[in-house]
């Protein structure tokens, strides 16, 4: 029994020493600042008015208001990515139904795999275009104090054209 206790004490001592040495190393590393930079290709620029997107129909709902947006600061291979947020007085389903019809009229192919009642994706592969509209119901008033019923986000990506029929 005496031998067992000694081994146990030795084992506990080793564990305590290991834990305390690891916390010293951790504490010594903690104050250092992380100097990694993000890839500049993913830096965004805030936009304060809607971007003119000739390929994308502008929502025709009553009292639609642009909230804000972002776009990639740099473009690689001529691509661009823009996100714009809006408030609308219509329900999210109405916004998506409007975009379903309007995008079809503008020659977009609706991606059925990525389309739901409050979410729609359109493709123009020959031109390298993709649009996603995501609408959410809101119960609060918008920053301008008006009672809007939905908030929607448009994500527009223009990239390298694909050699397909859609």
Beta strands, then each sheet from edge to edge (+ up, - down):
strand 1: 44-47
strand 2: 65-72
strand 3: 80-88
strand 4: 109-110
strand 5: 119-124
strand 6: 129-137
strand 7: 150-158
sheet 1: 1+ 2- 3+ 7- 6+ 5- 4+
end
